[in-house]
Amino acid sequence: MSTSRISTELDRLIELQRAKCLALARRLKPGLTEDDLTQPHDFPELLGSWHWNYEDGILAGLLSARALVLRMRSEDSEDLP
């Protein structure tokens, strides 16, 4: 499988996981925005929820995997003549 296809699939999974995190956050504290999730320490409802922290951890892992794949793609393109 090409790094391009892996990157595309990771992007899809990241969007799904972001939506899942936002929906869960809004159940814990209605009205939260996607931007609010970048500063979860401002919201005790999020920090106190093992479920939200678990889902946020999955998102962090997916973002790390995407960073690795993007690095691999850039290294591959450097090898081209």
Buried (B, 14 or more C-beta within 10 A) or exposed (E): EEBEEBBEEBEEBBEEBBEBBBEBBBEBBEEBEEEBBEEBEEBEBBEEBEEBEEBBEBBEEBBEBBEEBBEEBEEEEEEEE
